């Protein structure tokens, strides 16, 4: 192993440890999409398809109040709601690519309406991002303009004045079924 590789690995490890320590000192809780679902929806999670929760008696409208007003960090895919060119003023954070426009809409407890602290520069729809801010449960409706018209999407959570950063990958996402016409979205970018 070369010294350059060793020093790069050591530096990456130090940066990761520093980021974890910084988030611990600021009181940020790293959460996953499953944390936004109440325990009663665990069955939907066990089959790997959170969209099944939309067919449950509560239609996925039961929210988790455990994280109310806590500063959280959640990674997902950004789908613009309010934009001007490449500047996004508000977006939906969803757990998988294609949600809401090309695939079934996730249940409300799997959609977060995000308002960035500053306009976020987005280069593509469904851009993988990490959002940090105070999580507030509560139903909100947003108009989403998609290719075949307007759709009204109900989100179960909001994060206002959010810090938004690009990420390379989103942990805790579902894998689309092999027979899905959108299965090409499962392929990793090189």
C-alpha positions, 0 to 999 in steps of 0.5 A, spaced: 500 500 500 502 506 497 503 512 503 499 516 498 493 511 499 494 511 506 494 518 508 488 519 503 485 513 507 487 517 514 485 523 512 478 521 509 477 517 516 479 523 520 474 528 516 468 523 517 470 522 524 470 530 525 463 530 521 460 525 526 463 529 532 460 536 529 453 533 528 453 530 535 455 537 538 450 541 534 445 536 536 443 533 529 440 526 529 441 522 523 435 519 521 432 514 515 426 514 511 423 508 516 424 513 522 418 517 519 413 511 519 410 509 525 411 502 528 404 500 525 407 500 518 413 496 519 410 490 515 410 495 509 417 496 510 419 489 511 417 487 504 421 493 502 416 497 499 414 504 503 409 505 497 404 500 500 403 504 506 399 508 502 394 503 501 393 502 509 387 504 512 390 511 514 393 511 507 400 513 510 397 519 514 400 517 521 406 521 522 411 519 527 412 525 533 418 522 536 422 527 532 418 533 532 422 540 532 428 536 533 434 538 528 435 532 523 439 530 517 435 526 512 438 524 505 433 523 499 431 525 492 429 533 491 423 534 486 422 541 485 416 545 487 418 552 486 424 554 482 426 559 477 431 556 472 436 552 476 435 556 483 430 552 487 426 555 493 422 549 495 422 542 494 419 535 496 424 530 499 422 523 497 425 516 498 426 514 491 427 517 484 421 517 480 417 518 486 411 523 484 412 524 477 414 517 474 412 512 479 406 512 485 407 517 490 409 515 496 405 516 502 405 523 506 409 520 511 414 519 506 415 526 503 418 532 506 417 539 504 423 542 504 424 550 504 432 551 503 435 557 508 438 560 501 435 558 494 438 551 492 442 550 485 439 544 482 442 541 476 437 535 475 430 533 478 431 527 483 438 530 485 441 526 491 441 531 497 442 531 504 437 536 508 439 538 515 433 542 519 428 542 524 423 537 522 415 538 523 410 533 522 404 536 519 400 535 513 401 540 507 399 540 500 404 542 494 402 543 487 407 539 482 408 541 475 410 535 471 410 533 464 403 531 463 400 536 468 399 538 475 399 534 481 397 535 488 402 532 493 401 531 500 407 531 505 407 529 512 413 533 514 416 540 513 423 542 514 424 550 513 430 554 513 434 547 511 441 546 510 442 542 503 448 539 500 449 534 494 450 527 496 453 522 492 448 516 494 442 516 498 442 510 504 436 507 506 433 507 499 428 502 496 430 498 490 425 498 484 422 491 482 426 488 477 420 488 472 419 495 473 419 500 467 424 504 471 429 499 473 434 502 470 434 508 475 437 502 480 443 502 476 449 506 479 452 512 475 459 511 474 
